[in-house]
Amino acid sequence: MCVLMPAASRSSPGWSPSSVFEPEPESPVQVDVWQRTSMAAERTWLAWWRTALAATAGALAIGRLAPEVLDTAPWPYIILGCGYAGLAIALLVFGARRQRELERSIVEGVHVPLPFRLVAGFTVAGVLLAIFTVVLVGAQL
């Protein structure tokens, strides 16, 4: 368990706002735990980025390549591609917010679960995009 700077020490001499984000290392084990937890939060942020990059690639593939390959009107594919691009932007924004929340939760020593409304929002967006993709591509067969 990581022991972080207690609230009582905030009024002590030498306290500064920047020191809030640094744990008081009392032992090598506590430092190791803090570092591993911080690195796990960073890996989570990188996962948000990878997912956003995949959505960006999907936006390009659907918005630009699919109309040419299927030899069809481009406008519905462009709209769908914009949906995937919007998903990518949302993933980047919320991934950055989540990274900040996780780092703060490490410092404060509290658990901050991912809000269900965010999970539900991304799930609904993903399902709608997938359904629209299937319907659009299926209509071309």
Residue, then its C-alpha position, 0 to 999 in steps of 0.5 A: m500500500c502506498v502511503l501518501m502525504p497526509a492532509a495534516s502535513r499540508s500546513s507544515p513548513g516546506w509544503s507546496p502545491s507541487s508536492v501534493f503529487e509526490p508521495e512521501p517515500e518511507s520505504p523502497v516498497q512504497v516507492d515501488v508500489w507508487q511507481r507501478t501504479s502510476m505506470a499502470a495508469e499510463r498504460t491505461w492512457l496508452a490504451w485509450w490512444r490505441t483505441a482512438l488510433a484504430a477509430t481514426a483508421g476506421a474513419l479513413a477506411i470507411g469515409r474514403l476507401a469504402p465508397e471507391v471499393l464499393d463504387t457507390a455514392p460517397w456521402p453516407y460513408i463520409i457521414l459514417g467516417c465522421g462518426y468514427a472520427g468523432l469517436a476517436i476524438a472523444l476517446l482522446v479527450f476522455g482518455a486524457r481526463r481519465q489519466r489525470e483522474l487516475e494520477r490524482s487518485i494515486v496521490e489521494g489514495v482513493h479508488v476512482p472507478l470509471p463512471f458507468r455513464l461514460v462506459a454506457g456512452f462509448t458502448v452505445a456509440g460503438v454499437l450504433l456505428a457498428i450497426f450503421t456500418v453493417v447496414l450500409v455495407g450490407a445494402q451494397l451487396 
